[in-house]
Amino acid sequence: MQIKRNHVLRPFFVLGLCLLLASQVFAQETIRIEISGVGARQIPVAVAGFSGETSVKQKLSAIIKADLARSGMFRIIDTTDVLDQDAVVNHADWRSKGAEALAVGSVKSAVNGRYEVRYSLHDLAKKQPVSSLSLGSSEKALRLSAHKIADDIYEKLTGIKGIFSTRIAYITKAGREYRLEVADADGENRQVALRSNEPIISPSWSPDGTKVAYVSFEAKKPVVYVQNLVTKQRTVVANYKGSNSAPSWSPDGSRLAVALSRDGLTQVYIVNADGKELRRLTKTNSINTEPQFSPDGQWIYFTSDRSGSPQIYRSSISGDSAQRVTFSGGYNISPRVSPDGRHLAYISRRGGQFQLYLLDLANNQEQRLSDTSKDESPSFSPNGKYIMYATEKGRRGTLSVVSVDGLIKQNISVQAGDIREPSWGPFMK
């Protein structure tokens, strides 16, 4: 199989990927989000200032408005009014301003440095509240409270679970130091999970959001680790002869699918999350890599060159004969299955460009979702409505987010460097 290297960071070959990563100049700076496009219909929403929020560092109403605007699903009605959750709402007045819904709330100091955050959402046409929340929070966690309120507004007005309180993981590099970082979905509240002088690649969230699997080259070869984000404890999951790469979690979090070259050509294996009970899944004279579990845990999707060029296949968890999934285009890699199992996101090379595509697995209809040319590493949001992926703009690595209908797009960048390898975390309980 011949693979061209004109695309920066080709995930099909881990070693080549890391050499390319090592040649890039990354930097650690404030993340910037640019939004373009809107949904087919934007819901007009007003978010009043929360009473008491000026006494804390986190202005909750501003965070909520930014979340809703970033989704592309809402048109924010400007207002300078401050209303708490028990305020009498003049429904006609707010409707005359163009709003269909109104969020109001308060932040009050409680005991031991904690705060009570309360909020209500009003349906202005029905002239009644449709939701309310009361959240206890430390000052440090007030931003999370705002994200949870934005999630509630999103769900109540669209019927779809919100993803603003979820987290993302990605790779950066500052000088000679590689970093695995995790952050809120809006790029704020960043934390460094791992620092290394050697490349780190392929982060993958556990289903419960407490761990991240990844590949580190700190041992001068690719080794798969699982790290607990709370305790920082690490477990070696795969450290065999040759390359150990591309970890992805089973839906129940008990196992990982990995790509290993221990027996020659890279093949797909399944291993327990503690590194025990390794089992080989694919057994062919071809390269099989980038495995991904289906949401029901019954299938493994993976990339293989068995047809002469990289294409996406799927095999049952028992390792029965594989079925080819992608047929359009001569080079399709990096499969990611949507949370509902209905769609497949992947990177396809066509006309010399590597772009993000979405395939409907029921009718085999595909759609190109990106307009960039060096895309890689797609990752679905946990509600299945958005896809985050890495790309390149102005010779710098950036992250982009696109809705599955292609209408809403965001670009996530740092001012003077690259960010790569995104992984969108699960819903948190």
N, C-alpha and C positions, 0 to 999 in steps of 0.2 A: 504494500500500500504506500503510495506517495503522498506526503503531506507537505504543503507549502508553508513557509514560515513568515510570510509577509503580514500575517495578522498577529498583533501583539498579544501575548498570553493565550496560547492555544491549549485549552484544558484537556484535549484528547491525549496528550503525552505529558505526564507530570514532570519528567526531568526537563524537557524543553521548556515547559511552563516556568519552572523555577529559575532556569538560566535567564529567561527573559525578564522575570520579576527582578532578578538581581541587577539587571542593567538599567532599571527604571529609577528615577529620583522621586521619592515620595516625601511628603511633608505633613506635619501635624499642625493644622490650623482650624479656624472656625469653619464649620460646615455651612455651606450656602445652598438654599433650595430655590430653584426657579420653576414656576408653574406655567404651563401653556395648555390651552384647550379646556373645554368644559364638557359636562355630561349632556346628553340629549335634552334633558330638562333640569334646570337648576331650581332648587327649592329656596324661596326667599325666607331667610331666618334673621331675626334680630337677637343679639345677645347683649343684654343690659350690663352695665358695670355691676359687679358684686359688691354689696355693702361690706365694708371692712377690709377690702382687698388692698387698699392703699397702705395699710399698716404692715404688709408683708412684702418680701422681695419678689414673690411670684404673683403677677397680676393674672388671676385665673381667667377672667373674661377674655383677655387678649390671647392666651394660649388656646382657649376653646375656639375662638374665631379663626385663628391661624390653622388649627386642625381642620375645621370644617371647610375653609377656603381651599386648603391643599388637596382635599379629596376631589375637588371639581364638581361636586354634587350640589353645592349650596351657593346662593348669592347672599352675601352678608349685607344686611341693611344697617347703614351707619346710624349710630345713636350715641349720645353722651349721657343718657339717663342712667341713674344708679337705682336699682330696685332689688330688694331682698326677696326671698322666696315666699314671704307672706303678704307681699304688696298687692293692693287691689289693682287689677289690670284693666285698662280701658281698651277693650278689644277693638272697638271701631276705630279709635285713634291709631292704633298700631297697624291695622289693616289699611288705613288711608295712607300710611307710609310705605305700603307695598309688602309688608311682612305677612307670612302665613303661619309662622310659629314664633314664639318669644321665649327665651331662656332667661331666668332671673335667679339670683342666689346671694349667699352671704358667706363670709369667712369670719369666724369668731374664735378668740383665744379661749382655750379650755384650761386644763391643768397640766402641770409637769411639762410645759413647753409644747403641748400639743394644740391642735386646732380642730374645730368642727366646721366642716364645709357642707352647706345645704344648698339644694338647687331644685327648681321646678321648671317644667316645660309646658307651655300653654299652646293649645290649638286655638288659634284666633278665630277660625270659622265656626268651630263648635262651641267657642266661648267657655272652655273648660281646661283644667290641667290634665295632661295625658301621662305625665311621669314625674317622679321626684326621687331624689337620693339624699342620704345623709351619710357623710364620710368622715371618719376620724383620721387625722393626719398629723405627722410631724411637719415642721416647716420645710425640711428637706424633701418630703414626699408630696408637697402641694402641687407640683407640676404633674405628678401621676394622678392626683385627684382630678385635675383639670382634664387630663386625657380621658379618664373614665367618664366624666360628664359628657365630653364630646362623643365618646363611644355610644353613650345612652341616647343622645340626640340623633346621631346617625341611624341607630337601630330603630328608634321610634318613628322616624320620618321616612325611612327607606325600606324597613323590614329586613335589613341585612345587618349582621353583627359588625360593629365598628372595630377598627384595628389601630386606633391612635395610642392605646396603652400597651401595645406590643413592642418588642425590641428587635433590633437588627444587629448582626455581626458582620464584620468586614476586616480587611487587612490594610494596614498602612505601613509606611516605612519612613523613619526620620533619621537621616544620616546613614549609619550602618546598622541601625536597630529596626528590626521588623516588629510590628505590634499586631496582635489580635485584639480588636476593640469591640465593645458592645455599646449600644446607645439606644435611646428612645427612637421610635419610628420617625420622629421629626429631626433626628440627628443630634439632639441635645442630650445632656446628662451622660456624656461619654465616660467610659471606664476602660482601662487597659486590663485585659484578662491574661495576656502573656506577652513578654518581651523576649526577643532572641536576636542574636547576631547572624542567624541563619534564616533562610526563607520559611515562612509559615503559609500554608495554602489550604484551601478546601474546608472552611468551617461549616459545620452542620449542627443545627440545634436538636437537642433531644425533645421528644414530644411534650415533656412536662416543663420545658424551659429552664431547667436547673443546670444543664450540662451542655457543653459544646464538644463535638468531635472535630479533629483537624489533623493535618499532616504537618510535621515539623522536620526540618533538616538539621536540627541541632546535633544529631549524631553523625553528621556528614553523609546521611542517606535519608530517604523518605520513610518516616515511621508514623503510624497512626496512633494518636492519643485521644483519650476522653478526659475532659477537665470539668470538675465541679466548679461552677462559677461562684458559689457561696464559700466553700472551704478552700478552694484553689487546689485541692487534691487532684493528682493526675494518675491515670491508669494507662499503661501501654496495652493497646488492643491488638496491634499487628506490627511485629518487628522481625520479619522473615528475610531470607536471602533475596536480594533484588529490590524491586520497588514495592512499597506498601502505600496505597493511595485511595482517594475518592470515597471516604466513608459516608454512609447515609443510614439513618435510623429506621428501624421497623416501627410501625404505628404504635405498638405497645411499649416501645423503649427498651425491650429486652435484648435486642440483637442489632448488629450493624451489617450492612452489605459493604464489602470492600473490594478493591481491585489489587491483586497480588501477582507478581511475576516469579514467585518462588519456584515454580516448576517449568519455567521457560517463558513462553509468551504470556502476556498479562491475561488473567482470567478472573471471573467473578467468584467471590467466596462469601459465605455468611458466617459470622462469628458472634458469640455472646458478647454483651457489652463489657464484661470483665476480661475479655480476651481468650476465653476458654471455648472449647468445642468448635473448632474451625471445620467448616464443611465447604467443599468445592461445588459450585453450582454449574458453571459452564465448562465444557470439555471439548474444545475445538482447536484446529490448527490455524486459528486466527486470533487477533487481538480483541478482547472483550473487556470493557471498562465502563466507568461512570455509572455504576448501578444505582437504581432508585426503587424503593418499595412503592407499590400502589397503596392507596389509602386503606384498603381492606386487608392489606398484608398478604394477599394471595399471589401477587405477581411481582416480578423484578423487571423493570425497564433498564436497558443498558445500550451502550454504543458498541458496535462491532463492525469490522471490515470484512466479514465473511463473504459479502457480495462483491468485493473488489474495491469498495470505497466505504467510508464510514456511514453507517445508517443506524437507525434505532430499532431495536428488537425488544420483545418481552418474552419471558419464560415464567412458567409457574414456579412457585416457591420450592417445589419438589425437584426442579431441574429438568422437567420434560422438554421436548423439542421446542426451540424458540420460534416465534412468529415475527415476521418483519412488520414494522409499524409505519415507517416513513417510506414513501415511494417517489415523491416529487423532489427534484433536486438531487445532485450527485454527491452531496456532502452534508450530512445532518448529524449533529452531535449534541451532547449536554441535555439529555431528557430530564424534564421535571413534570410530574403529574399534579394536576390541580387537586385541592383538598376533597372535592366531590368526585374525583376520578373520571370526570367527563372530558377533560382537555389535557393536551400535552403541549408544554412549552419547550422549545429547543432552538438551537442556533443552526442556521442553514447558510451555506456558502453558495451564492448565485451571482454570476457576473463579477466575480472577484470580491464581492462584499459579504461579510459575515453579519447576518441580521437575525433579529428575534422573530420567530414564527409561533403561531398557535394553531394546533390541530384539534378539531372536534373528533373525538375517538369514535363517536357513533356514526357519523356520516362521512368522515375523512375529508371534510372541508377545512382548508387551511387559510390563515390570514397572516400577512406580514404586519407586525406591530411597531417596528422601529424604522426610523429614517436615517440612522447612523450606519457605519460600515465596518466597525470593529467590535461587535457585540460578543458577550460571553456570560457565562455563569448566571442563568436566570433563576429566580426564586419567587414562588407564589406567596402573596400575603395569606394569612391563615383563613380569611373569609373567601379567598379565591377570586377576588375582584380586581386585584392589581398584581403586576409582576415587576420585581426589581431585578435589574441586570447591570453588569459592568459594561462600559463602552469607552470610547476615546473621543475627546473633542479638543481641538487645538493642541494635539500631541500630548495631552494629559489624560490620565485615567479618571473617569467620573462614574458615578452611579446614576442610573435613570430608573424611573418608575413609570409604568404605563398601565392604563386600565385595560381589561381584557377585550373591550370593544374598540380599543385604539384611540378613543376620543380625548382622554385625559393624560397629560404627560408632565413629569417633573424631572428636573436635572439636579443632581446632588453633587457638589464639588467642594474642594478646598482651594484656597486662593493660590497656593504655590506648590502644588504637589498632586500626587495620584492617590486614589483609593480604589480598591479592587475586591473581588471575590465576595459579593454580598450573600448573606443568608438571612432570611426573614424568620424571626422566631414565632412560636405558637401563641395561641391565646393563653393568658395566665389566669389561674383560678384565684 
